[in-house]
């Protein structure tokens, strides 16, 4: 049952030989795998992987051999991890947006935030108008807008105004 798996490990560069095969057979004979595939995974990984750099190759071989996970699915995972390591650059402001920001002051931003809060009726994520998270609106939290009033994660629940000129911020209590 596990001999073809050992050959697959070798094909993937994991150095396994007769010693690992005998140790694995002995461990199975003693019931160390607890009669489960997960138990076999743990025992085989402990006995067959001697170098840290072989851990991923072992996991791939096990997923392919016992779970039927094709190699192209594993390649997709690698591609996704690369995307996450290299996030997209933040959006650059257009000239019109820069001009509007130059004319905007803190009192206008506060008033616009109050108006949005009066109009808004539900939670909002993304977008560029409502108060929410992850959007391009100048009010909210965890968004991409370079200026505005941050709501929520500021210290003490206060609002935070981020200056467009210097990047400096000022915290104030709206109450």
Secondary structure, 3 states (H helix, E strand, C coil): CCHHHHHHHHHCCCCCCHHHHHHHHHHHHCCCCCCCHHHHHHHHHHHHCCCHHHHHHHHHHHHHHHHCCCHHHHHHHHHHHHHHHCCCCCCCCCHHHHHHHHHCCHHHHHHHHHHHHHHCCCCCECCCCCCEECCCCCEEECCCCCCEEECCCCHHHCEEEECCCCCCEEEECCC
